[in-house]
Amino acid sequence: MTKTISQSIKLTHEDDQWVAVDDETGIASQGDTRKEALLNLDEALELTWKARESKSEAK
């Protein structure tokens, strides 16, 4: 499932790691490269959305 939303992401380089943080949710991820950090953030956000959807469907 692909979701399209408008979001702001902060991308920083700390201690030889790239860190990507979604400003809206506060969810963060990291990687050795900018691309890896962003891909990991995408995965973390998708898993969060799926968990929230499952939780709301269970109600």
Backbone torsions as a table, in degrees:
resi	resn	phi	psi	omega
1	MET	NA	131.1	178.5
2	THR	-112.9	130.4	177.8
3	LYS	-113.7	139.3	174.9
4	THR	-112.6	118.7	178.1
5	ILE	-139.6	160.5	175.7
6	SER	-92.6	126.7	-179.1
7	GLN	-149.1	159.9	177.6
8	SER	-112.1	130.9	-177.8
9	ILE	-123.1	135.0	176.4
10	LYS	-100.4	128.1	-178.6
11	LEU	-122.3	119.4	-178.8
12	THR	-130.6	162.0	177.8
13	HIS	-115.7	117.4	-176.3
14	GLU	-134.6	127.0	174.8
15	ASP	47.6	52.1	178.1
16	ASP	65.3	16.4	176.9
17	GLN	-128.3	143.7	171.9
18	TRP	-91.0	136.3	-179.3
19	VAL	-121.7	127.1	177.5
20	ALA	-115.7	129.1	-178.4
21	VAL	-127.6	127.7	174.1
22	ASP	-81.0	117.3	-175.8
23	ASP	-62.7	-35.3	-176.4
24	GLU	-70.0	-44.8	-174.5
25	THR	-98.4	-21.4	-175.3
26	GLY	81.2	0.4	179.2
27	ILE	-69.7	135.2	-177.3
28	ALA	-128.9	155.2	175.4
29	SER	-150.4	167.7	-178.8
30	GLN	-140.9	168.0	178.2
31	GLY	-167.7	168.0	179.5
32	ASP	-72.6	-23.8	178.6
33	THR	-127.2	165.1	176.6
34	ARG	-59.6	-45.0	-178.6
35	LYS	-59.6	-45.0	-179.5
36	GLU	-63.6	-41.2	178.9
37	ALA	-62.5	-42.3	179.8
38	LEU	-69.0	-40.1	177.2
39	LEU	-64.0	-41.5	178.2
40	ASN	-65.0	-37.2	176.8
41	LEU	-65.7	-42.7	176.5
42	ASP	-56.1	-44.7	-179.4
43	GLU	-64.7	-43.4	-179.9
44	ALA	-63.6	-41.3	178.3
45	LEU	-65.5	-42.3	179.8
46	GLU	-63.2	-43.0	178.4
47	LEU	-63.6	-37.4	178.2
48	THR	-64.8	-45.9	179.0
49	TRP	-61.4	-42.4	179.6
50	LYS	-63.0	-41.8	179.8
51	ALA	-64.3	-41.5	179.1
52	ARG	-66.1	-39.8	178.3
53	GLU	-64.7	-43.1	179.5
54	SER	-63.2	-40.2	-179.6
55	LYS	-65.2	-41.0	-179.0
56	SER	-72.9	-29.9	177.5
57	GLU	-72.1	-27.4	-178.9
58	ALA	-75.3	-15.4	-177.8
59	LYS	-75.3	NA	NA
